[in-house]
Amino acid sequence: VVYFAKWKVVLILAIVGLGFLFAAPNLFDEKATNDFPGFFPHKQVNLGLDLRGGSHLLLEVKVEAVVKERLNSLVDGVRIALRREKIRYKRLGHRGSGVFVTILQADKVDLAKSLLADIERGFDVAVDGSRISVRPNKEGLREIRDAAVAQSIEIVRRRIDETGTKEPTIQRQGEDRILLQLPGVDDPERVKRLLGRTAKMTFHLLDLDGSIEEAIQGRVPPGSLLLPLIESNREGKKDEPRHYLVQKRVAVGGDHLVDSQPSFDNRTNEPIVSFRFDTAGGKRFADVTRKNVNKPFAIVLDNKVVSAPVIREPILGGSGQISGGFTTQEANDLALLLRAGALPAPLIILEERTVGPGLGADSIAAGKVASVIGLVFVLIFMVIVYGLFGVFADIALLVNMVLIVSVLSALQATLTLPGIAGIVLTIGMAVDANVLVFERIREEVRAGRTPISAIDAGYSRAISTIIDANLTTLIAAIILFQFGSGPIKGFAVTLMIGIITSMFTAIMLTRLLVAGWIRRSRPTKVPI
């Protein structure tokens, strides 16, 4: 105990010094930390939703829309496969949860079945006479659902990151739900607007042969779609048609977009969105515009026509612009959505909660009071029971609090209200190791050992018990973090950090203080 290698002393003091350095920014205002020198730590503890205020949303992914889209694409795949093999058919289409087709050549039913079985993985093919059905099985539905939810989470993350929200919590909950927590968000309505739009953009040629009036009455020509004009573009344009008849076939897909930025039209000065395709999309866009000069070209967003300009000349640069009577904020949001990518399915808001910053401030104040009261009682108790050794333990406890704050700041871990409870619990647990050591030293003194021998035996014999006790608690905290969610994770994070830092301060720092005292005073008895 008395001897500490110099490198150990330097290492312990360096860790303590770094702890104070990384914890220091939390004493200043967030704006003040931006003026710190580049080499100085400037990160502060991230406050969670319950402490900082913000929005809590529970979203549901409408997987049925993805299944319907897959069935639509499957219809096209079936049509291509049957035509390639020159198999005659009728009544091809999707109804309910499957795709159905009637084969007109009885001798080619088996061939048609084998062709359709190879089109999509996860789908079952059944034959009833000359009628063939293709339906997704349980495995296929699960794959579709999992892929849709995973992709939705990624797109939601991109959209939220684009808004500049710090430390959002975005995680899957159950089979088809997404939990979203946004600390510090002061405009939850904008977030809901961003998440409520699929942002699927496609380009279609108009069907100039069909009649819009007949389509509105329900007689839509095969291979065409009747789409409404987007609401923002109807205002002030009475001569603008409210519906467009477009070809169902997508001329250019929005999945080829690589960038979109808000800007202003040079002639009208109205807000627009400029976009740029990748190489493949640019080539396809150029081919379509080259072959359809002087024909209208519909820009469709979420099954609504944004605009339908006439192609005056081939567009060869792989870029273009969208004008739709947007406000500046709408242009910014649309550009953000197109950059982040389209959602595979609509999101429905099932639950919404908003926590005001005032409530968060009250929670922080209550947490501070609880922490200070717990800390003061523990400090007083240790001094009364263990005297000078209790003072050493108190110094280590205070350093432990600083280290917890510094680790939370450095790792940018989110501190929640249960996290504060974890810190308060850590205050009591942090002195456990010292209590074990000090009680062991008392026993050794009663057994007649000299002060140095008693202290050395106390530390060496208590160390295994300390490690076992803290290790079992650490395992429990890891399990809470791994399998818990939300508040439970916040508690587990501070508990894990507190266990690790308390072991360091109890085993290393307190021991260093005791060793320094022994070397200076050469005691004849232990003041414990």
C-alpha positions as CSV (number, residue, x, y, z in Angstrom):
1,V,0.0,0.0,0.0
2,V,2.8,2.4,0.9
3,Y,4.7,2.1,-2.3
4,F,3.3,3.4,-5.6
5,A,5.3,3.3,-8.7
6,K,5.8,6.8,-10.2
7,W,4.0,5.8,-13.4
8,K,0.9,4.7,-11.4
9,V,0.9,8.0,-9.6
10,V,1.2,9.9,-12.9
11,L,-1.6,7.8,-14.5
12,I,-4.0,8.3,-11.6
13,L,-3.4,12.1,-11.4
14,A,-3.7,12.3,-15.2
15,I,-7.1,10.5,-15.2
16,V,-8.3,12.8,-12.4
17,G,-7.0,15.9,-14.3
18,L,-8.7,14.8,-17.5
19,G,-11.9,14.2,-15.6
20,F,-11.9,17.8,-14.3
21,L,-11.0,19.1,-17.8
22,F,-13.8,17.3,-19.6
23,A,-16.3,18.1,-16.9
24,A,-15.4,21.8,-16.9
25,P,-17.6,22.9,-20.0
26,N,-20.7,22.0,-18.0
27,L,-20.0,25.0,-15.8
28,F,-20.5,27.4,-18.7
29,D,-23.3,28.4,-21.0
30,E,-23.5,26.4,-24.3
31,K,-22.7,29.6,-26.3
32,A,-19.6,30.3,-24.1
33,T,-18.1,26.9,-24.9
34,N,-18.0,27.7,-28.6
35,D,-15.4,30.4,-27.8
36,F,-13.1,27.8,-26.1
37,P,-9.7,27.1,-27.8
38,G,-9.7,24.2,-30.3
39,F,-7.6,22.0,-28.0
40,F,-9.9,22.5,-25.0
41,P,-12.9,20.1,-24.5
42,H,-16.2,21.9,-25.3
43,K,-18.8,19.0,-25.2
44,Q,-21.4,19.2,-22.5
45,V,-23.7,16.5,-21.1
46,N,-26.6,15.8,-23.5
47,L,-29.9,16.1,-21.7
48,G,-32.7,13.7,-22.6
49,L,-36.2,14.4,-23.5
50,D,-37.5,14.4,-19.9
51,L,-34.9,17.0,-18.8
52,R,-34.5,19.2,-21.8
53,G,-38.1,19.1,-23.2
54,G,-39.0,18.1,-26.7
55,S,-41.2,15.6,-28.6
56,H,-42.0,11.9,-28.2
57,L,-43.6,10.2,-31.2
58,L,-44.6,6.6,-31.7
59,L,-44.9,5.8,-35.4
60,E,-46.4,2.8,-37.2
61,V,-45.1,1.7,-40.6
62,K,-48.0,0.9,-42.9
63,V,-46.6,-2.4,-44.2
64,E,-49.7,-3.1,-46.2
65,A,-48.7,-0.3,-48.6
66,V,-45.4,-2.0,-49.2
67,V,-47.1,-5.3,-49.9
68,K,-49.5,-3.7,-52.3
69,E,-46.5,-2.1,-54.1
70,R,-44.7,-5.4,-54.3
71,L,-47.9,-7.0,-55.8
72,N,-48.1,-4.3,-58.4
73,S,-44.5,-4.9,-59.4
74,L,-45.2,-8.6,-59.4
75,V,-48.1,-8.1,-61.9
76,D,-45.6,-6.5,-64.3
77,G,-43.1,-9.3,-63.7
78,V,-45.8,-11.9,-64.4
79,R,-46.9,-10.1,-67.6
80,I,-43.3,-9.9,-68.9
81,A,-42.6,-13.6,-68.1
82,L,-45.7,-14.9,-69.8
83,R,-45.2,-12.7,-72.9
84,R,-41.6,-13.8,-73.2
85,E,-42.8,-17.5,-73.4
86,K,-45.8,-16.5,-75.6
87,I,-48.3,-17.9,-73.1
88,R,-51.8,-16.5,-73.6
89,Y,-53.6,-15.3,-70.5
90,K,-56.4,-13.1,-69.2
91,R,-57.6,-11.4,-66.0
92,L,-54.1,-10.6,-64.8
93,G,-54.1,-8.4,-61.7
94,H,-53.8,-8.3,-57.9
95,R,-56.8,-8.7,-55.7
96,G,-56.6,-8.9,-51.9
97,S,-53.3,-10.4,-50.8
98,G,-52.3,-12.0,-54.1
99,V,-51.8,-11.8,-57.8
100,F,-54.1,-13.9,-60.1
101,V,-54.0,-14.8,-63.7
102,T,-56.0,-17.2,-65.9
103,I,-54.0,-19.2,-68.5
104,L,-55.9,-19.7,-71.8
105,Q,-53.7,-22.6,-73.0
106,A,-54.3,-25.7,-70.8
107,D,-51.1,-27.4,-71.9
108,K,-49.0,-24.5,-70.7
109,V,-50.3,-24.2,-67.2
110,D,-47.5,-26.2,-65.6
111,L,-44.9,-24.1,-67.6
112,A,-46.6,-20.9,-66.4
113,K,-46.5,-22.1,-62.8
114,S,-42.8,-22.9,-62.9
115,L,-42.1,-19.4,-64.5
116,L,-44.1,-17.6,-61.8
117,A,-42.4,-19.6,-59.0
118,D,-39.1,-18.1,-60.0
119,I,-40.1,-14.5,-60.2
120,E,-40.3,-13.6,-56.4
121,R,-38.6,-15.3,-53.4
122,G,-41.0,-15.7,-50.4
123,F,-44.1,-16.1,-52.6
124,D,-46.2,-19.3,-52.9
125,V,-47.7,-20.3,-56.3
126,A,-51.0,-22.3,-56.4
127,V,-52.9,-23.7,-59.3
128,D,-56.7,-24.1,-59.5
129,G,-57.6,-25.5,-62.9
130,S,-56.3,-22.8,-65.4
131,R,-56.2,-20.1,-62.7
132,I,-52.8,-19.4,-61.0
133,S,-52.4,-17.4,-57.8
134,V,-49.2,-16.0,-56.3
135,R,-49.3,-15.0,-52.7
136,P,-46.6,-14.0,-50.1
137,N,-46.0,-16.7,-47.5
138,K,-45.3,-16.0,-43.8
139,E,-41.6,-15.9,-44.4
140,G,-42.0,-13.5,-47.3
141,L,-44.3,-11.2,-45.4
142,R,-41.8,-11.1,-42.5
143,E,-39.0,-10.2,-44.9
144,I,-41.1,-7.4,-46.5
145,R,-42.1,-6.1,-43.0
146,D,-38.5,-6.2,-41.6
147,A,-37.0,-4.5,-44.7
148,A,-39.7,-1.8,-44.7
149,V,-39.2,-1.0,-41.0
150,A,-35.4,-1.0,-41.2
151,Q,-35.5,1.2,-44.3
152,S,-38.0,3.5,-42.6
153,I,-35.8,3.9,-39.5
154,E,-32.8,4.8,-41.7
155,I,-34.9,7.4,-43.7
156,V,-36.4,8.9,-40.5
157,R,-32.8,9.2,-39.1
158,R,-31.6,11.0,-42.2
159,R,-34.6,13.4,-42.2
160,I,-34.2,14.2,-38.5
161,D,-30.4,14.6,-38.8
162,E,-31.0,17.1,-41.6
163,T,-33.0,19.3,-39.2
164,G,-30.0,19.6,-36.8
165,T,-31.7,17.8,-33.9
166,K,-29.0,16.7,-31.3
167,E,-29.0,13.2,-30.0
168,P,-32.4,11.9,-31.2
169,T,-33.6,8.5,-30.1
170,I,-34.8,6.4,-33.0
171,Q,-35.4,2.8,-32.4
172,R,-37.7,-0.1,-33.4
173,Q,-40.5,-1.0,-31.1
174,G,-42.4,-4.2,-31.7
175,E,-42.9,-5.6,-35.2
176,D,-43.9,-2.4,-37.2
177,R,-43.4,0.6,-34.9
178,I,-40.7,3.2,-34.5
179,L,-40.1,5.1,-31.3
180,L,-38.8,8.7,-31.9
181,Q,-37.6,11.0,-29.1
182,L,-36.4,14.5,-30.1
183,P,-34.9,16.5,-27.2
184,G,-35.0,20.3,-27.5
185,V,-37.3,20.3,-30.6
186,D,-39.3,23.5,-30.5
187,D,-41.4,22.9,-33.6
188,P,-42.9,19.5,-33.4
189,E,-45.5,20.3,-36.1
190,R,-42.7,20.6,-38.7
191,V,-41.2,17.3,-37.6
192,K,-44.7,15.7,-38.1
193,R,-45.0,17.2,-41.5
194,L,-41.6,15.9,-42.5
195,L,-42.3,12.4,-41.2
196,G,-45.9,12.3,-42.6
197,R,-44.8,12.6,-46.2
198,T,-43.4,9.6,-48.1
199,A,-41.5,11.9,-50.5
200,K,-41.6,9.5,-53.4
201,M,-40.9,11.5,-56.5
202,T,-41.4,10.1,-60.0
203,F,-41.5,11.5,-63.5
204,H,-44.3,10.5,-65.9
205,L,-45.4,11.3,-69.4
206,L,-49.0,12.5,-69.7
207,D,-51.6,10.4,-71.4
208,L,-52.8,12.8,-74.1
209,D,-55.2,10.4,-75.7
210,G,-57.4,9.7,-72.7
211,S,-60.2,11.9,-71.4
212,I,-59.8,13.5,-67.9
213,E,-63.6,13.9,-67.6
214,E,-64.2,10.2,-68.2
215,A,-61.3,9.3,-65.8
216,I,-62.9,11.4,-63.1
217,Q,-66.1,9.5,-63.6
218,G,-64.2,6.2,-62.9
219,R,-63.3,5.2,-66.5
220,V,-59.5,5.4,-66.2
221,P,-57.8,4.0,-69.4
222,P,-55.6,0.9,-68.9
223,G,-52.0,1.8,-68.3
224,S,-52.9,5.3,-67.0
225,L,-53.3,7.0,-63.6
226,L,-55.6,9.9,-62.6
227,L,-53.6,12.1,-60.2
228,P,-54.7,15.4,-58.5
229,L,-52.6,18.6,-58.6
230,I,-50.7,19.3,-55.4
231,E,-52.7,21.7,-53.1
232,S,-50.1,24.4,-52.9
233,N,-50.1,24.8,-56.7
234,R,-53.9,25.3,-57.0
235,E,-53.9,28.7,-55.3
236,G,-54.2,31.6,-57.6
237,K,-54.3,29.5,-60.7
238,K,-57.9,29.0,-61.7
239,D,-57.0,28.0,-65.2
240,E,-54.7,25.2,-64.0
241,P,-56.4,21.7,-64.2
242,R,-57.1,20.1,-60.9
243,H,-56.3,16.6,-62.2
244,Y,-53.9,15.0,-64.7
245,L,-54.0,11.8,-66.6
246,V,-50.5,10.4,-66.6
247,Q,-49.0,7.2,-67.9
248,K,-48.7,4.5,-65.2
249,R,-45.2,3.6,-66.4
250,V,-42.5,5.6,-64.6
251,A,-40.3,7.5,-67.0
252,V,-37.6,8.3,-64.5
253,G,-37.6,7.3,-60.8
254,G,-36.7,9.5,-57.8
255,D,-34.3,6.8,-56.6
256,H,-31.8,8.2,-59.1
257,L,-31.6,11.5,-57.3
258,V,-28.3,12.3,-55.6
259,D,-28.9,15.9,-54.5
260,S,-31.6,18.5,-54.1
261,Q,-31.3,22.1,-52.8
262,P,-33.8,24.9,-52.3
263,S,-33.2,28.0,-54.5
264,F,-35.0,30.8,-56.3
265,D,-36.2,31.1,-59.9
266,N,-34.1,33.6,-61.8
267,R,-37.2,35.0,-63.6
268,T,-40.0,34.9,-61.1
269,N,-37.9,34.9,-57.9
270,E,-40.3,32.2,-56.5
271,P,-38.9,29.4,-54.3
272,I,-38.0,26.3,-56.2
273,V,-36.2,23.0,-55.6
274,S,-33.2,22.2,-57.8
275,F,-32.3,18.5,-58.2
276,R,-29.6,16.4,-59.7
277,F,-29.6,12.8,-60.9
278,D,-26.8,10.2,-60.8
279,T,-25.2,9.1,-64.1
280,A,-27.8,6.4,-64.9
281,G,-30.7,8.7,-63.9
282,G,-29.2,11.6,-65.9
283,K,-28.9,9.4,-69.0
284,R,-32.5,8.2,-68.7
285,F,-33.8,11.7,-68.1
286,A,-31.9,12.9,-71.2
287,D,-33.3,10.0,-73.3
288,V,-36.9,10.7,-72.2
289,T,-36.7,14.4,-72.8
290,R,-35.0,13.9,-76.2
291,K,-37.8,11.6,-77.4
292,N,-40.6,13.8,-76.1
293,V,-39.9,17.3,-77.1
294,N,-43.0,19.6,-77.0
295,K,-44.9,17.1,-74.9
296,P,-45.9,17.7,-71.2
297,F,-43.9,15.9,-68.5
298,A,-45.5,15.4,-65.1
299,I,-43.4,15.7,-61.9
300,V,-45.2,13.6,-59.3
301,L,-44.7,13.7,-55.6
302,D,-46.5,11.2,-53.4
303,N,-49.1,10.5,-56.1
304,K,-49.8,14.2,-56.6
305,V,-48.7,16.3,-59.6
306,V,-46.4,19.1,-58.6
307,S,-46.2,20.5,-62.1
308,A,-46.5,19.4,-65.7
309,P,-44.2,21.6,-67.8
310,V,-43.8,21.1,-71.6
311,I,-40.4,19.8,-72.6
312,R,-39.1,22.6,-74.9
313,E,-35.7,20.9,-75.5
314,P,-33.8,17.9,-74.4
315,I,-32.4,18.2,-70.9
316,L,-28.9,16.7,-71.1
317,G,-27.2,17.9,-67.9
318,G,-28.9,15.4,-65.5
319,S,-30.4,18.2,-63.4
320,G,-33.6,20.2,-63.3
321,Q,-35.9,22.2,-61.0
322,I,-39.3,21.8,-59.5
323,S,-41.6,24.9,-59.1
324,G,-44.9,24.4,-57.4
325,G,-46.0,27.6,-55.7
326,F,-43.9,26.7,-52.6
327,T,-43.1,29.0,-49.7
328,T,-39.5,29.2,-48.7
329,Q,-40.0,26.8,-45.8
330,E,-41.9,24.3,-48.1
331,A,-39.0,24.4,-50.6
332,N,-36.5,23.8,-47.8
333,D,-38.5,20.9,-46.5
334,L,-39.1,19.3,-49.9
335,A,-35.3,19.5,-50.7
336,L,-34.6,17.9,-47.3
337,L,-37.1,15.1,-48.0
338,L,-35.7,14.4,-51.4
339,R,-32.1,14.3,-50.1
340,A,-33.0,12.0,-47.3
341,G,-34.8,9.6,-49.7
342,A,-38.4,8.3,-50.0
343,L,-40.0,6.3,-47.2
344,P,-40.9,2.7,-48.3
345,A,-44.3,3.1,-46.7
346,P,-46.4,5.8,-45.0
347,L,-45.9,6.5,-41.3
348,I,-48.9,6.9,-39.0
349,I,-48.5,8.8,-35.7
350,L,-50.0,6.5,-33.0
351,E,-48.9,8.5,-29.9
352,E,-47.5,12.0,-29.4
353,R,-46.3,13.7,-26.2
354,T,-44.6,17.0,-25.8
355,V,-42.5,17.8,-22.8
356,G,-42.1,21.5,-22.1
357,P,-38.6,22.9,-21.1
358,G,-40.2,24.2,-17.9
359,L,-41.0,20.7,-16.8
360,G,-37.5,19.5,-17.7
361,A,-36.0,22.4,-15.7
362,D,-38.1,21.3,-12.7
363,S,-36.8,17.8,-13.1
364,I,-33.2,18.9,-13.2
365,A,-33.7,21.1,-10.1
366,A,-35.3,18.2,-8.2
367,G,-32.5,15.8,-9.3
368,K,-29.9,18.3,-8.1
369,V,-31.5,18.6,-4.8
370,A,-31.7,14.8,-4.4
371,S,-28.1,14.4,-5.5
372,V,-26.8,17.1,-3.1
373,I,-28.8,15.8,-0.1
374,G,-27.6,12.3,-0.8
375,L,-24.0,13.4,-1.2
376,V,-24.0,15.6,1.9
377,F,-25.4,12.8,4.1
378,V,-22.9,10.3,2.8
379,L,-20.0,12.7,3.3
380,I,-21.0,13.4,6.9
381,F,-21.6,9.7,7.6
382,M,-18.2,8.7,6.4
383,V,-16.4,11.4,8.4
384,I,-18.3,10.5,11.6
385,V,-17.8,6.7,11.3
386,Y,-14.2,6.6,9.8
387,G,-12.6,9.9,10.8
388,L,-9.6,10.8,8.6
389,F,-10.1,7.8,6.4
390,G,-13.6,8.9,5.9
391,V,-12.2,12.3,4.6
392,F,-10.1,10.3,2.1
393,A,-13.2,8.4,1.0
394,D,-15.2,11.7,0.7
395,I,-12.5,13.2,-1.6
396,A,-12.6,10.1,-3.8
397,L,-16.4,10.4,-3.9
398,L,-16.3,14.0,-5.1
399,V,-13.8,13.1,-7.7
400,N,-16.0,10.2,-8.7
401,M,-18.9,12.6,-9.4
402,V,-16.6,14.7,-11.6
403,L,-15.5,11.6,-13.5
404,I,-19.1,10.6,-14.1
405,V,-19.9,14.0,-15.6
406,S,-16.8,14.0,-17.7
407,V,-17.4,10.5,-19.1
408,L,-21.0,11.5,-20.0
409,S,-19.7,14.7,-21.7
410,A,-16.9,12.9,-23.6
411,L,-19.1,10.1,-24.8
412,Q,-22.0,12.4,-25.5
413,A,-24.2,10.0,-23.7
414,T,-27.8,11.2,-23.0
415,L,-28.6,12.0,-19.4
416,T,-32.3,11.3,-18.5
417,L,-34.3,11.6,-15.3
418,P,-33.7,7.8,-14.5
419,G,-30.1,8.6,-15.3
420,I,-30.0,11.1,-12.4
421,A,-31.5,8.3,-10.2
422,G,-28.6,6.2,-11.3
423,I,-26.1,8.9,-10.2
424,V,-27.8,9.2,-6.8
425,L,-27.6,5.4,-6.4
426,T,-23.9,5.6,-7.4
427,I,-23.3,8.1,-4.6
428,G,-24.2,5.5,-2.1
429,M,-22.5,2.6,-3.9
430,A,-19.3,4.6,-4.5
431,V,-18.3,4.3,-0.8
432,D,-19.2,0.6,-0.5
433,A,-15.7,-0.4,-1.5
434,N,-14.2,2.0,1.0
435,V,-16.5,0.7,3.8
436,L,-15.4,-2.9,3.0
437,V,-11.7,-1.9,3.2
438,F,-12.0,0.2,6.3
439,E,-14.0,-2.4,8.2
440,R,-11.4,-5.0,7.2
441,I,-8.6,-2.7,8.5
442,R,-10.5,-2.4,11.8
443,E,-10.6,-6.2,12.1
444,E,-6.8,-6.4,11.4
445,V,-6.1,-3.7,14.0
446,R,-8.2,-5.6,16.6
447,A,-6.2,-8.7,15.8
448,G,-3.0,-6.9,16.9
449,R,-1.4,-5.9,13.6
450,T,0.7,-2.8,13.2
451,P,-0.9,0.2,11.3
452,I,0.9,-0.4,8.0
453,S,0.4,-4.2,8.2
454,A,-3.3,-3.7,9.0
455,I,-3.9,-1.3,6.2
456,D,-2.0,-3.5,3.7
457,A,-4.0,-6.6,4.8
458,G,-7.2,-4.6,4.6
459,Y,-6.7,-3.6,1.0
460,S,-5.3,-7.0,-0.2
461,R,-8.0,-9.1,1.4
462,A,-11.0,-6.9,0.5
463,I,-10.0,-6.4,-3.1
464,S,-11.5,-9.7,-4.4
465,T,-14.9,-8.9,-2.6
466,I,-15.0,-5.4,-4.0
467,I,-14.4,-6.7,-7.6
468,D,-17.0,-9.4,-7.2
469,A,-19.6,-7.1,-5.8
470,N,-19.1,-4.4,-8.5
471,L,-18.8,-7.0,-11.3
472,T,-22.2,-8.5,-10.6
473,T,-23.8,-5.1,-10.5
474,L,-22.0,-4.2,-13.7
475,I,-23.4,-7.3,-15.4
476,A,-26.9,-6.4,-14.2
477,A,-26.5,-2.9,-15.6
478,I,-25.3,-4.3,-19.0
479,I,-28.3,-6.5,-19.2
480,L,-30.6,-3.6,-18.4
481,F,-28.9,-1.6,-21.2
482,Q,-29.0,-4.4,-23.7
483,F,-32.7,-5.4,-23.2
484,G,-34.2,-2.3,-21.8
485,S,-35.5,0.8,-23.6
486,G,-35.9,4.5,-23.0
487,P,-35.8,5.3,-19.3
488,I,-34.3,1.9,-18.3
489,K,-31.3,2.5,-20.7
490,G,-30.7,6.0,-19.3
491,F,-30.5,4.4,-15.8
492,A,-28.2,1.7,-17.0
493,V,-25.8,4.1,-18.7
494,T,-25.1,6.2,-15.6
495,L,-25.0,3.1,-13.4
496,M,-22.4,1.4,-15.6
497,I,-20.3,4.6,-15.7
498,G,-20.7,5.1,-12.0
499,I,-19.6,1.5,-11.2
500,I,-16.4,1.8,-13.3
501,T,-15.4,5.3,-12.0
502,S,-16.2,4.3,-8.3
503,M,-13.9,1.2,-8.6
504,F,-11.2,3.5,-9.9
505,T,-11.6,6.1,-7.1
506,A,-12.0,3.5,-4.3
507,I,-9.2,1.1,-5.3
508,M,-6.7,3.6,-6.8
509,L,-7.4,7.1,-5.6
510,T,-8.3,6.5,-2.0
511,R,-5.4,4.0,-1.7
512,L,-3.0,6.7,-3.1
513,L,-4.3,9.2,-0.6
514,V,-3.9,6.7,2.3
515,A,-0.3,5.8,1.0
516,G,0.6,9.5,0.9
517,W,-0.6,10.0,4.5
518,I,1.3,7.0,5.7
519,R,4.6,8.2,4.1
520,R,4.2,11.7,5.6
521,S,3.0,10.9,9.1
522,R,4.4,7.4,9.9
523,P,1.4,6.7,12.2
524,T,1.6,4.5,15.3
525,K,-2.1,3.8,15.3
526,V,-4.9,3.8,12.7
527,P,-7.4,6.7,13.1
528,I,-10.4,4.7,12.0
